[in-house]
């Protein structure tokens, strides 16, 4: 994101992208209006998120401050990104029965994901 304008638009669900062929930058809302109220991975825009345990991952001071203020800790398992967001997740993610789980450290959603 470049500048204040793009950061403010990101709060409304608009993100800046770049065309691979012509290198032109443009701003669009990739997820639609309804989905902008829910958390998404900042790297891959997926919404199937789980939580992460601070015992296994230590964020920076800014991330810890946000968590202290009540923001949510989210983890995107496909791209292995841990982040915090003030938006709740859309729904509790349950991995399909035939899909293998990627290797990662145990987290607080272990019981939810595996029905233990």
Secondary structure as GFF3:
##gff-version 3
##sequence-region A 1 116
A	DSSP	alpha_helix	3	11	.	.	.	ID=ss1
A	DSSP	beta_strand	15	18	.	.	.	ID=ss2
A	DSSP	beta_strand	25	28	.	.	.	ID=ss3
A	DSSP	three_ten_helix	34	37	.	.	.	ID=ss4
A	DSSP	alpha_helix	61	68	.	.	.	ID=ss5
A	DSSP	beta_strand	72	76	.	.	.	ID=ss6
A	DSSP	beta_strand	81	85	.	.	.	ID=ss7
A	DSSP	alpha_helix	110	114	.	.	.	ID=ss8
###
